[in-house]
Amino acid sequence: MKTIVKSAGQERNDMTLAEIVCMGYVAGALLASVLAGTAAPQSNDPYQIYDRARAVWRSQAYPGEVHYRTTIRVSEGDKVEQEHYDGDASATGGIRVVGVSDEEQAAPHRATGVNFKFNIEFSWNRNAGGSTGDVKMDAHRKESPPDYLGVPMLSPEYSFGLGSLDEPALAASAQPSPQSTLHTIATVSAFDRAYEITNAGTETLAGSSAYHLRLRPLRDPAKYRLRDLWIDVYTYEVLKLVTQGNFTGPPMNAVPWAVTFQDVGGATYVDTETAEAPLVFRGDRTFTKAAVSFSDIAASKSKLPILPFPDSGQVLREP
């Protein structure tokens, strides 16, 4: 009797074509799973995508205290300038910012000239009980403040409403009355959403595949400011958004802003907020470009001292 010994290569050659194709499919599926880190999403419904993204945001764990650097960059014509501030943020202690930028500390701002006001009193029919009033006006245009957009009382943990619980997806459910003897045929749920949401398709953003959602506020557009969202199709993390108006003061709250995010220690933080239109201030000052960014984000146990800072006429805050 002859004994036949086959090498590994010969064994592979003896495999059928169907077996080879099957193994190829399995290997491809495993590779896709490894690269994606999770299974592909099951639904393209924009409301489900939006709700899941909000749930992912709320599930994140942030350090008790974070220290960070805030950079403000502006362009005034051909002139590009920037300011840097140190800040701390925590859920219990709020936001603490050194109110004088690094640049201002290195070269203190010294106001020139004198600002003064004049009053004009006017009246008519005073002896007959008529009205009296006065007008107070600046004698000349005030000098531009040293803080371009204002002292940034901002935190990179800000969620633009995505992490809050004050926008319920499910407002109420119809329940049968306890006294009713009728059989329940169906339960109807009423949705009280803040936005009408449409799915604009899937796009590639920073090397990731993302859903592009468009949002239209159904009420209170000044509060519900989101207009576009880009959400990772596998992790449901928010990669980018566009908000109509940003911060609480003019002119920042009157123009759209594009916001990108960064991952630090497994949590999502704001990376850069960029104005999508020029910022026109009173007093003939216009910034053709403006951006606020955060860097050097790290957990911290020490807190910045609360320091007084000069009133530059503006404090940059999120609503």
C-alpha positions as CSV (number, residue, x, y, z in Angstrom):
1,M,0.0,0.0,0.0
2,K,1.3,3.4,-1.0
3,T,1.2,6.2,1.6
4,I,0.6,9.7,0.1
5,V,1.9,12.7,2.0
6,K,0.9,16.1,0.9
7,S,2.5,19.4,1.8
8,A,0.6,22.4,3.0
9,G,0.9,24.0,-0.4
10,Q,-0.6,20.9,-2.0
11,E,-3.5,20.9,0.5
12,R,-4.3,24.5,-0.5
13,N,-4.3,23.5,-4.1
14,D,-6.8,20.7,-3.4
15,M,-9.3,23.3,-1.9
16,T,-12.3,23.9,-4.1
17,L,-13.0,27.3,-5.7
18,A,-16.1,27.7,-3.5
19,E,-14.1,27.2,-0.3
20,I,-11.5,29.8,-1.5
21,V,-14.2,32.3,-2.3
22,C,-15.9,31.7,1.1
23,M,-12.7,32.2,3.0
24,G,-12.1,35.4,1.1
25,Y,-15.5,36.8,2.2
26,V,-14.8,35.9,5.8
27,A,-11.4,37.5,5.8
28,G,-12.8,40.6,4.2
29,A,-15.6,40.9,6.7
30,L,-13.1,40.5,9.6
31,L,-10.8,43.1,8.2
32,A,-13.6,45.6,7.7
33,S,-14.8,44.9,11.3
34,V,-11.3,45.5,12.6
35,L,-10.8,48.7,10.7
36,A,-14.2,50.1,11.6
37,G,-14.0,49.1,15.2
38,T,-17.7,48.2,15.3
39,A,-20.5,46.9,13.1
40,A,-22.0,49.0,10.4
41,P,-25.0,51.1,11.4
42,Q,-28.4,49.6,10.8
43,S,-30.5,52.7,10.0
44,N,-30.3,55.8,7.9
45,D,-33.2,57.5,9.7
46,P,-32.0,61.0,10.5
47,Y,-33.8,61.2,13.9
48,Q,-32.3,57.9,15.0
49,I,-28.9,59.0,14.0
50,Y,-29.3,62.4,15.8
51,D,-30.6,60.7,19.0
52,R,-27.9,58.1,19.0
53,A,-25.2,60.9,18.6
54,R,-26.6,62.7,21.6
55,A,-26.6,59.5,23.6
56,V,-23.0,58.9,22.7
57,W,-22.1,62.5,23.8
58,R,-23.9,62.1,27.1
59,S,-22.1,58.9,27.8
60,Q,-18.7,60.5,27.8
61,A,-16.7,60.9,31.1
62,Y,-14.8,64.1,31.6
63,P,-12.2,64.8,34.3
64,G,-13.4,66.7,37.3
65,E,-11.1,69.7,36.4
66,V,-9.5,70.4,33.0
67,H,-6.8,73.0,32.2
68,Y,-6.5,74.3,28.7
69,R,-5.3,77.1,26.4
70,T,-7.7,79.3,24.4
71,T,-6.4,81.0,21.3
72,I,-8.3,83.8,19.4
73,R,-7.1,84.5,15.9
74,V,-8.5,87.4,13.8
75,S,-7.8,89.0,10.5
76,E,-8.3,92.8,10.1
77,G,-7.6,93.4,6.4
78,D,-4.1,92.0,5.8
79,K,-3.2,92.0,9.4
80,V,-3.4,88.7,11.3
81,E,-3.4,88.8,15.1
82,Q,-3.9,86.3,17.9
83,E,-4.2,86.2,21.7
84,H,-3.7,83.3,24.1
85,Y,-5.4,82.8,27.5
86,D,-5.1,80.1,30.2
87,G,-8.3,78.6,31.5
88,D,-9.8,76.0,33.8
89,A,-13.2,74.4,33.7
90,S,-15.1,72.0,36.0
91,A,-18.7,70.9,36.6
92,T,-18.6,72.3,40.2
93,G,-16.3,75.3,39.9
94,G,-17.4,76.6,36.5
95,I,-15.0,78.4,34.2
96,R,-12.0,80.3,35.5
97,V,-9.9,82.3,33.0
98,V,-6.8,84.5,33.4
99,G,-8.5,87.7,32.1
100,V,-5.3,89.2,30.5
101,S,-3.9,87.5,27.5
102,D,-0.2,86.4,27.2
103,E,0.3,89.2,24.6
104,E,-1.3,91.8,26.9
105,Q,0.9,90.8,29.8
106,A,4.0,91.0,27.6
107,A,3.1,94.4,26.2
108,P,0.5,96.1,28.4
109,H,-2.1,98.1,26.6
110,R,-1.9,101.8,27.3
111,A,-4.9,103.9,26.3
112,T,-4.2,107.2,24.6
113,G,-6.2,110.3,24.7
114,V,-9.2,111.1,26.9
115,N,-12.6,109.7,26.5
116,F,-15.2,112.3,27.6
117,K,-19.0,112.8,27.2
118,F,-21.2,115.8,26.9
119,N,-24.8,116.3,27.9
120,I,-27.5,118.2,26.1
121,E,-30.6,119.1,28.0
122,F,-33.7,119.9,26.1
123,S,-37.3,120.8,27.2
124,W,-40.5,122.1,25.9
125,N,-43.5,123.7,27.6
126,R,-41.7,123.2,31.0
127,N,-43.9,125.7,32.8
128,A,-47.0,123.9,31.6
129,G,-45.9,120.5,32.8
130,G,-44.1,119.6,29.5
131,S,-41.4,117.0,29.1
132,T,-37.7,117.3,29.9
133,G,-34.9,115.1,28.7
134,D,-31.2,114.9,28.0
135,V,-28.9,113.2,25.5
136,K,-25.5,111.7,26.5
137,M,-23.1,111.1,23.7
138,D,-19.4,110.1,23.3
139,A,-17.4,113.0,22.2
140,H,-15.3,110.8,19.9
141,R,-15.0,107.1,19.0
142,K,-13.6,105.0,21.8
143,E,-10.3,103.2,21.3
144,S,-10.6,99.6,20.3
145,P,-10.3,97.2,23.3
146,P,-7.2,95.1,23.6
147,D,-9.3,91.8,23.6
148,Y,-10.3,91.3,20.0
149,L,-13.5,89.3,20.7
150,G,-13.6,89.7,24.4
151,V,-12.2,87.8,27.4
152,P,-13.0,84.1,26.5
153,M,-15.0,82.7,29.4
154,L,-15.3,79.5,27.4
155,S,-14.9,75.8,28.0
156,P,-13.8,73.2,25.4
157,E,-16.4,70.8,27.0
158,Y,-19.3,72.9,25.6
159,S,-21.8,70.6,23.7
160,F,-23.9,73.1,21.7
161,G,-27.0,71.5,23.3
162,L,-26.1,68.0,22.1
163,G,-25.2,66.8,25.6
164,S,-28.1,68.5,27.4
165,L,-31.3,66.8,28.5
166,D,-33.7,69.7,28.0
167,E,-34.6,68.7,24.4
168,P,-36.8,65.6,24.9
169,A,-37.2,63.3,22.0
170,L,-40.2,61.6,23.4
171,A,-42.7,63.9,25.1
172,A,-45.6,61.7,26.0
173,S,-47.2,58.3,25.3
174,A,-50.9,57.6,25.1
175,Q,-51.8,55.1,27.9
176,P,-55.2,53.4,28.4
177,S,-57.3,54.7,31.2
178,P,-57.3,52.4,34.3
179,Q,-61.1,52.5,34.3
180,S,-61.4,51.5,30.7
181,T,-62.5,48.0,29.7
182,L,-61.6,48.5,26.1
183,H,-58.8,46.5,24.6
184,T,-55.7,48.5,23.6
185,I,-55.2,48.2,19.9
186,A,-52.1,50.4,19.6
187,T,-50.0,52.9,21.6
188,V,-49.4,56.2,20.0
189,S,-46.3,58.2,20.9
190,A,-46.1,62.0,20.5
191,F,-42.7,63.5,19.6
192,D,-41.8,67.0,20.7
193,R,-38.7,67.6,18.7
194,A,-36.8,70.9,18.5
195,Y,-35.7,70.3,14.9
196,E,-36.9,69.0,11.6
197,I,-34.0,66.8,10.4
198,T,-33.1,65.5,7.0
199,N,-30.2,63.1,6.0
200,A,-28.2,64.8,3.2
201,G,-26.2,61.6,2.7
202,T,-22.8,60.2,3.6
203,E,-19.6,62.3,3.2
204,T,-15.9,61.8,3.9
205,L,-14.7,64.1,6.6
206,A,-11.1,64.1,7.9
207,G,-10.7,60.5,6.7
208,S,-13.9,59.3,8.3
209,S,-17.2,58.4,6.8
210,A,-19.9,60.7,8.2
211,Y,-23.6,61.2,8.0
212,H,-24.5,64.8,7.0
213,L,-27.7,65.9,8.8
214,R,-29.4,69.2,8.1
215,L,-31.5,70.7,10.9
216,R,-34.3,73.3,10.8
217,P,-35.5,74.6,14.2
218,L,-39.3,74.1,14.7
219,R,-39.3,76.7,17.5
220,D,-37.1,79.3,19.2
221,P,-34.3,79.5,16.5
222,A,-32.1,81.6,18.8
223,K,-32.0,78.7,21.3
224,Y,-31.9,75.8,18.8
225,R,-29.0,77.0,16.7
226,L,-27.8,73.8,15.0
227,R,-28.1,73.8,11.3
228,D,-25.7,71.0,10.1
229,L,-24.1,68.0,11.8
230,W,-21.5,65.5,10.6
231,I,-21.7,62.3,12.6
232,D,-19.3,59.3,12.3
233,V,-21.3,56.4,10.8
234,Y,-19.6,53.8,13.0
235,T,-19.0,55.5,16.4
236,Y,-21.8,58.2,16.2
237,E,-19.3,60.8,17.4
238,V,-20.0,64.3,16.2
239,L,-17.1,65.4,13.9
240,K,-18.3,68.8,12.9
241,L,-21.3,71.1,13.1
242,V,-22.5,74.5,11.9
243,T,-24.4,76.7,14.2
244,Q,-26.4,79.9,13.3
245,G,-24.9,82.4,15.7
246,N,-22.4,81.7,18.4
247,F,-21.6,83.1,21.8
248,T,-23.9,85.6,23.4
249,G,-22.8,89.0,22.1
250,P,-22.9,90.8,18.8
251,P,-21.8,90.5,16.1
252,M,-20.7,86.9,16.9
253,N,-24.3,85.8,17.6
254,A,-25.5,87.0,14.2
255,V,-23.3,84.9,11.8
256,P,-22.9,81.2,11.2
257,W,-19.9,79.3,12.8
258,A,-18.3,76.0,11.8
259,V,-17.1,73.9,14.7
260,T,-14.8,71.0,14.7
261,F,-14.0,68.6,17.5
262,Q,-11.0,66.7,18.9
263,D,-10.7,63.6,21.0
264,V,-8.6,63.9,24.2
265,G,-8.4,60.9,26.5
266,G,-11.5,59.3,24.9
267,A,-13.7,62.3,25.3
268,T,-14.9,64.9,22.8
269,Y,-13.8,68.5,23.2
270,V,-14.2,71.6,20.9
271,D,-11.2,72.0,18.6
272,T,-11.9,75.2,16.6
273,E,-14.9,77.5,16.1
274,T,-14.6,79.5,12.9
275,A,-16.8,82.4,11.8
276,E,-18.3,81.8,8.4
277,A,-18.8,85.5,7.7
278,P,-17.0,88.8,8.6
279,L,-17.6,90.2,12.1
280,V,-18.6,93.8,11.9
281,F,-18.3,95.7,15.2
282,R,-19.6,99.1,16.1
283,G,-16.9,101.7,15.7
284,D,-15.8,100.8,12.2
285,R,-13.9,97.7,13.2
286,T,-14.3,94.6,11.0
287,F,-12.6,91.2,11.3
288,T,-12.7,89.5,7.9
289,K,-11.8,86.2,9.6
290,A,-12.1,85.0,13.2
291,A,-11.6,81.7,15.0
292,V,-11.4,80.4,18.6
293,S,-9.5,77.2,19.3
294,F,-8.6,75.1,22.3
295,S,-5.3,73.3,22.9
296,D,-3.2,71.7,25.7
297,I,-6.3,70.1,27.2
298,A,-5.4,68.0,30.3
299,A,-6.8,66.9,33.6
300,S,-5.7,69.2,36.4
301,K,-6.1,69.2,40.2
302,S,-5.0,72.8,40.7
303,K,-7.2,75.8,40.0
304,L,-6.3,79.1,38.5
305,P,-6.7,82.0,40.9
306,I,-9.6,84.3,40.4
307,L,-8.0,87.5,39.1
308,P,-9.8,90.8,38.3
309,F,-9.4,91.9,34.7
310,P,-10.0,95.2,33.1
311,D,-13.4,95.7,31.4
312,S,-12.7,95.6,27.7
313,G,-16.4,96.1,27.0
314,Q,-16.9,92.4,26.0
315,V,-16.8,89.0,27.6
316,L,-17.0,86.0,25.2
317,R,-19.5,83.5,26.6
318,E,-21.6,80.6,25.3
319,P,-25.3,80.7,26.0
